[in-house]
């Protein structure tokens, strides 16, 4: 049995890298155990390839050129987090499959490591729904879709969540006929209904066919393609099928019970507010916890988990001010509470449509809106506009715009401060200023109104 490490990190994705780098930065001896190259899903089959293709499609590049650029970008980013780069940062990397054999004992391809403190950061993999016949269909997942050498003539996307919507629009812009099949009655069901309406309208204009409220009862192959049969009798045909129906935690083969690590009824590792597992000295971070399934959230969790494992002063993980972004065009970004969620908090809502935002008008991109949600402060009420509780932005640069309300939430600033700060004109972020000003005065005839319940 070998030891000598202050922290063992299992998993080389964003959470694992965050944990290992935090440990090394604190002067601890960190060992990163990974069964694939460091970087994980985000670098090789997630954020990096998908956003590269999205950018290429938006610029009108041919698919072949887009794929070459995607491969180049992956290699460039992977080089910043490979074993050599991590070694230079003071992190030891060991390639192999990890398996717990006892509390604090980890077997890595036949070598048992003593791990008094460790972080489980094994991430998640695409979930495949239990549809009769699907196992016999050569479907793509959100990992294997990036292996396509040519854009298909037609593509069925099973799932209308963030990744399904991103890739559906991307392939449509490469000339593929795309159909989205979604069980919910709207796209992006985790976001505000108004968000779904905007994206559905944009997709309709771009030729993406939507089958919403659709229950798939059977999948099968046809000559040169795939067919999905729906409960209402419709059939959807395509050359290829992309399954984008969520993810499930990667815990297969870890033998978590041997370590005393509990999982919930969905298979996610159970953690407390400090990201500690049910095993002494054990922590978990990232997608394997079932918390916020985003790369930036995973990295933050990894850093917190490592810090808590190595220090007696422990930090809580609070995702309240962590933003979400869907990289469609327009982008969709959200942080904190929705309007409906803020009703019992005394929420007020400021709304600005992109048709009244000069930067959007100049860009000819007026689909979308800014919604800011603010609530009263203790003792001070709505003085100074109250405090920001949440925001939803649908705009060409929503992913950049969302960070102002996220910062306002994280720092506890008055909502009116966003209005007081001078913003350059005409910029996308100027829309945040105009919306925030509605909490203290009328802007363009608009004032913040009381929040309303959904429906």
C-alpha positions in Angstrom: 0.0 0.0 0.0 1.2 3.5 -0.9 0.5 6.8 0.6 2.2 10.1 1.3 -0.5 12.3 -0.2 -2.4 14.9 1.7 -5.4 14.7 -0.7 -6.4 12.1 -3.3 -8.8 13.4 -5.9 -10.7 10.9 -8.0 -11.7 12.3 -11.4 -10.0 14.6 -13.8 -12.8 16.9 -14.9 -13.6 20.4 -13.8 -14.4 19.4 -10.2 -11.3 17.3 -9.9 -9.1 19.9 -11.4 -10.5 22.5 -9.0 -9.9 20.3 -6.0 -6.3 19.3 -7.0 -5.4 22.9 -7.9 -6.8 24.2 -4.7 -4.9 21.6 -2.7 -1.6 22.3 -4.5 -2.1 26.1 -4.1 -2.4 25.5 -0.4 0.9 23.7 -0.3 -0.6 20.2 0.1 0.6 17.1 -1.8 -2.2 16.3 -4.2 -2.7 13.2 -6.2 -5.2 13.3 -9.1 -6.5 9.8 -10.2 -8.2 9.8 -13.6 -9.2 7.1 -16.0 -9.0 9.5 -18.9 -7.0 12.5 -19.8 -7.3 15.5 -17.4 -9.9 17.9 -18.5 -12.7 15.4 -18.6 -16.1 15.9 -20.4 -15.9 19.7 -20.6 -12.7 19.8 -22.6 -13.2 16.8 -24.8 -17.0 16.1 -25.2 -18.8 19.1 -23.6 -18.3 22.8 -23.3 -15.2 23.2 -25.5 -16.3 21.3 -28.6 -20.0 22.4 -28.3 -19.2 26.1 -27.9 -16.6 25.9 -30.7 -19.2 24.4 -33.1 -21.8 27.0 -32.0 -19.4 29.8 -32.8 -18.5 28.3 -36.1 -22.1 27.8 -37.1 -23.0 31.3 -36.1 -20.2 32.6 -38.3 -21.4 30.6 -41.3 -18.3 28.3 -41.5 -18.7 25.1 -43.5 -19.0 22.0 -41.3 -15.6 20.6 -42.3 -13.9 23.8 -41.3 -15.8 23.9 -38.1 -14.7 20.4 -37.1 -11.1 21.2 -37.8 -11.3 24.3 -35.7 -13.0 22.3 -32.9 -10.2 19.7 -32.9 -7.6 22.4 -32.8 -9.3 24.3 -29.9 -9.7 21.1 -27.9 -5.9 20.3 -28.3 -5.0 23.9 -27.3 -7.1 23.9 -24.1 -6.2 20.3 -23.2 -2.5 21.3 -23.2 -3.1 23.7 -20.3 -4.4 20.9 -18.1 -2.6 17.7 -19.1 -0.3 15.7 -16.8 2.8 17.8 -17.6 1.0 21.0 -17.0 -0.4 19.7 -13.7 3.0 18.4 -12.6 4.4 21.8 -13.1 1.7 23.1 -10.7 2.8 20.5 -8.1 0.0 17.9 -8.8 0.8 14.3 -9.3 -1.4 12.5 -11.9 -2.0 8.8 -12.0 -4.0 7.3 -14.9 -6.2 4.4 -13.9 -9.6 3.3 -12.6 -10.2 3.9 -8.9 -12.2 1.5 -6.7 -12.7 1.7 -2.9 -11.7 -1.4 -1.1 -12.2 -0.1 2.5 -12.7 3.2 4.2 -9.8 5.4 3.3 -8.4 2.7 0.9 -8.5 3.2 -2.9 -7.3 0.6 -5.4 -6.0 2.0 -8.7 -5.4 -0.8 -11.2 -4.0 -3.1 -8.5 -2.2 -0.5 -6.4 -3.9 0.3 -3.1 -3.5 3.9 -1.9 -4.0 5.1 1.6 -6.3 8.1 1.4 -7.2 9.7 4.7 -8.7 12.7 2.9 -10.1 12.5 -0.6 -12.6 14.1 -3.0 -14.8 12.1 -5.3 -15.2 14.1 -8.5 -16.1 11.5 -11.2 -18.8 13.6 -12.9 -21.7 12.3 -15.0 -22.4 10.6 -18.3 -25.3 11.0 -20.7 -28.6 9.3 -19.6 -30.4 7.2 -22.0 -34.2 6.8 -21.5 -35.9 3.4 -21.4 -37.6 3.5 -24.8 -38.4 0.2 -26.4 -36.1 -0.4 -29.4 -33.7 2.4 -28.5 -30.9 0.1 -27.6 -30.9 -1.3 -31.1 -30.7 2.1 -32.7 -27.2 3.6 -33.5 -28.0 6.8 -31.6 -25.6 9.6 -30.8 -25.2 11.1 -27.3 -24.0 14.5 -26.2 -20.5 12.9 -26.1 -20.3 11.0 -29.4 -22.1 13.6 -31.5 -18.7 15.4 -31.8 -17.3 12.5 -33.6 -19.4 13.1 -36.7 -17.3 13.7 -39.8 -20.1 15.2 -41.8 -23.3 17.0 -40.9 -26.3 14.7 -41.3 -29.0 15.5 -43.8 -31.6 15.3 -41.0 -31.3 15.0 -37.2 -33.8 14.1 -34.5 -32.9 15.6 -31.1 -34.5 13.7 -28.2 -34.6 16.3 -25.5 -35.4 20.0 -25.5 -33.2 21.1 -22.6 -30.1 23.3 -22.8 -27.8 20.9 -24.6 -30.5 19.7 -26.9 -31.5 23.2 -27.9 -27.9 24.3 -28.4 -27.0 21.4 -30.7 -30.3 21.5 -32.5 -29.8 25.2 -33.5 -26.1 24.6 -34.3 -26.8 21.7 -36.7 -29.7 23.6 -38.3 -27.3 26.3 -39.1 -25.0 23.8 -40.8 -27.9 22.9 -43.1 -29.3 19.9 -41.3 -33.0 19.5 -41.0 -33.6 19.2 -37.3 -36.6 18.0 -35.3 -36.7 18.4 -31.5 -38.8 15.8 -29.6 -39.5 17.0 -26.0 -41.7 15.4 -23.4 -42.5 18.7 -21.7 -45.0 21.1 -23.3 -42.2 23.6 -23.9 -38.5 23.9 -24.6 -36.2 24.7 -21.7 -38.7 23.7 -19.1 -36.3 24.6 -16.3 -36.5 28.3 -17.3 -39.2 30.9 -17.3 -42.1 30.3 -19.7 -41.3 33.5 -21.5 -37.8 32.1 -22.2 -39.3 29.1 -23.9 -41.6 31.2 -26.0 -38.7 33.3 -27.4 -36.5 30.3 -28.2 -39.4 28.5 -29.8 -40.2 31.5 -32.0 -36.5 31.8 -33.1 -36.3 28.1 -33.8 -39.5 28.2 -35.9 -37.9 31.0 -38.0 -34.7 29.0 -38.5 -36.6 25.9 -39.6 -36.3 23.7 -36.5 -39.4 21.5 -36.2 -40.7 21.1 -32.6 -42.6 18.1 -31.3 -43.5 19.2 -27.7 -45.5 17.3 -25.1 -44.3 14.2 -27.0 -44.1 10.8 -25.4 -41.8 8.4 -27.3 -43.1 4.8 -27.2 -40.8 3.1 -29.6 -37.6 3.7 -31.6 -36.4 1.8 -34.6 -34.3 1.9 -37.7 -35.5 2.4 -41.2 -33.6 2.3 -44.5 -30.8 4.8 -44.0 -32.2 6.3 -40.8 -34.1 6.3 -37.5 -37.8 6.5 -36.6 -39.4 7.5 -33.3 -43.0 6.6 -32.8 -45.0 8.9 -30.5 -47.9 8.2 -28.2 -50.2 10.4 -30.3 -49.6 8.3 -33.4 -47.0 10.5 -35.1 -43.8 9.2 -36.4 -40.6 11.3 -36.6 -37.9 10.3 -39.1 -34.3 11.4 -39.4 -30.9 10.2 -40.7 -29.5 10.3 -37.2 -30.8 10.5 -33.7 -29.2 12.5 -30.9 -30.2 11.6 -27.3 -29.9 14.7 -25.2 -32.1 13.6 -22.3 -30.0 14.6 -19.3 -27.2 12.9 -17.4 -26.6 10.4 -14.7 -23.8 10.2 -12.1 -20.6 8.2 -12.9 -20.2 5.9 -9.9 -20.0 2.5 -11.7 -17.1 0.5 -10.4 -16.2 2.8 -7.6 -17.7 0.5 -4.9 -18.8 3.4 -2.8 -20.4 1.2 -0.1 -16.9 -0.2 0.7 -15.9 3.3 1.7 -19.1 4.0 3.6 -20.3 6.6 1.1 -24.0 6.9 0.7 -25.9 7.7 -2.5 -29.5 8.9 -2.9 -32.3 7.3 -4.8 -31.0 8.7 -8.1 -27.4 7.4 -7.5 -25.9 10.8 -6.7 -23.3 11.0 -3.8 -24.9 12.4 -0.7 -23.1 15.5 0.6 -23.8 18.0 3.3 -23.6 21.8 3.1 -19.8 21.5 3.3 -19.7 18.8 0.5 -18.7 16.1 3.0 -19.9 12.6 2.2 -21.1 10.1 4.8 -17.5 8.7 5.1 -15.0 10.3 7.4 -12.5 12.3 5.4 -14.5 11.9 2.2 -15.8 14.8 0.2 -17.5 15.0 -3.2 -17.8 17.7 -5.8 -19.3 18.4 -9.2 -21.9 16.5 -11.2 -21.6 13.3 -9.2 -23.3 15.2 -6.3 -26.4 16.0 -8.3 -26.0 19.7 -7.5 -25.6 22.4 -10.1 -24.5 20.6 -13.3 -22.2 23.2 -14.7 -18.5 23.3 -15.3 -18.0 26.5 -13.3 -20.1 25.2 -10.4 -18.1 21.9 -10.5 -14.8 23.8 -10.3 -16.0 25.9 -7.4 -17.3 22.9 -5.6 -13.9 21.1 -6.1 -12.0 24.0 -4.6 -14.4 24.2 -1.6 -14.3 20.4 -1.1 -10.5 20.4 -1.1 -10.3 23.3 1.2 -12.7 21.7 3.7 -10.9 18.4 3.5 -7.6 20.0 4.4 -8.7 22.6 6.9 -10.6 22.8 10.2 -12.3 26.0 9.0 -14.9 24.7 6.6 -16.8 26.7 4.0 -20.3 26.1 2.9 -21.2 25.6 -0.7 -23.9 28.1 -1.6 -25.0 28.0 -5.3 -27.5 30.9 -4.9 -25.5 33.4 -7.0 -24.2 30.9 -9.5 -25.4 31.8 -13.1 -26.7 29.4 -15.7 -26.2 30.0 -19.4 -27.8 28.3 -22.5 -25.7 29.1 -25.5 -28.4 29.3 -28.1 -28.8 32.5 -30.2 -30.1 34.5 -28.5 -28.4 33.2 -25.3 -30.4 32.5 -22.2 -28.9 33.3 -18.8 -30.3 33.0 -15.3 -29.2 33.5 -11.7 -31.1 33.1 -8.5 -34.9 33.0 -8.2 -37.5 33.2 -10.9 -40.4 35.6 -10.6 -42.7 32.9 -9.3 -40.2 31.8 -6.7 -39.9 35.3 -5.4 -43.6 35.9 -4.6 -43.4 34.8 -1.0 -40.2 36.9 -0.6 -42.0 40.1 -1.5 -40.4 40.1 -4.9 -40.7 42.9 -7.4 -39.9 42.5 -11.1 -38.3 44.9 -13.6 -38.7 44.0 -17.2 -37.0 45.4 -20.3 -37.8 43.9 -23.8 -34.9 43.9 -26.3 -37.0 45.9 -28.6 -36.4 48.8 -26.3 -32.7 48.2 -25.9 -30.7 50.3 -28.3 -27.8 47.8 -28.7 -30.2 45.1 -29.6 -31.9 47.4 -32.1 -28.6 48.3 -33.7 -27.6 44.6 -34.0 -31.0 43.7 -35.5 -31.3 41.1 -32.7 -34.4 42.2 -30.7 -35.5 38.7 -29.6 -35.5 38.5 -25.8 -35.7 40.6 -22.6 -34.1 41.4 -19.3 -35.9 40.5 -16.1 -34.5 41.5 -12.7 -36.1 40.3 -9.5 -35.5 42.2 -6.3 -36.9 41.8 -2.7 -36.9 43.9 0.5 -34.0 44.0 2.9 -34.4 43.2 6.5 -35.3 46.5 8.3 -34.6 48.6 5.2 -37.4 47.2 3.0 -37.1 48.3 -0.6 -34.9 51.3 0.2 -32.3 51.7 -2.6 -34.3 49.3 -4.7 -34.0 46.4 -2.3 -31.7 43.5 -3.0 -31.4 41.4 -6.2 -32.9 38.0 -5.8 -32.6 36.8 -9.3 -32.4 37.6 -13.0 -33.2 36.1 -16.4 -31.7 37.5 -19.6 -32.5 36.4 -23.1 -30.2 38.4 -25.5 -27.3 38.1 -27.9 -24.8 38.5 -25.0 -26.9 37.2 -22.1 -24.1 35.0 -20.9 -22.0 38.1 -20.3 -24.8 40.3 -19.0 -25.8 37.9 -16.2 -22.7 38.5 -14.2 -23.7 41.9 -13.0 -26.8 40.7 -11.2 -24.8 37.6 -10.1 -22.2 40.0 -8.5 -25.0 42.0 -7.0 -26.4 38.9 -5.3 -23.0 37.6 -4.2 -22.0 41.0 -2.7 -25.4 41.9 -1.3 -25.4 45.3 -2.9 -28.5 47.5 -3.3 -30.3 46.9 -6.6 -30.1 50.6 -7.2 -26.3 50.4 -7.4 -26.7 48.6 -10.7 -28.6 51.7 -12.0 -26.2 54.2 -10.5 -23.1 52.6 -12.1 -22.5 54.4 -15.5 -22.6 51.9 -18.3 -21.1 52.5 -21.7 -23.6 53.2 -24.5 -24.6 51.4 -26.6 -23.7 48.1 -25.0 -25.7 44.9 -24.1 -25.0 45.5 -20.4 -26.7 48.9 -20.6 -29.9 46.8 -20.5 -29.1 45.8 -17.0 -28.8 49.4 -15.9 -32.1 50.3 -17.6 -33.9 47.4 -15.9 -32.3 48.1 -12.5 -33.4 51.7 -12.6 -37.0 50.6 -12.6 -36.7 49.7 -8.9 -36.2 53.3 -8.0 -37.9 55.3 -10.8 -39.9 55.1 -14.0 -37.8 54.3 -17.1 -39.4 54.6 -20.5 -42.8 54.4 -18.8 -41.8 51.2 -17.0 -41.6 50.6 -13.2 -40.9 47.5 -11.3 -44.1 45.6 -10.4 -45.0 43.0 -7.8 -44.0 39.5 -8.7 -46.7 37.1 -9.8 -47.1 33.4 -9.3 -46.7 31.1 -12.3 -49.8 30.4 -14.4 
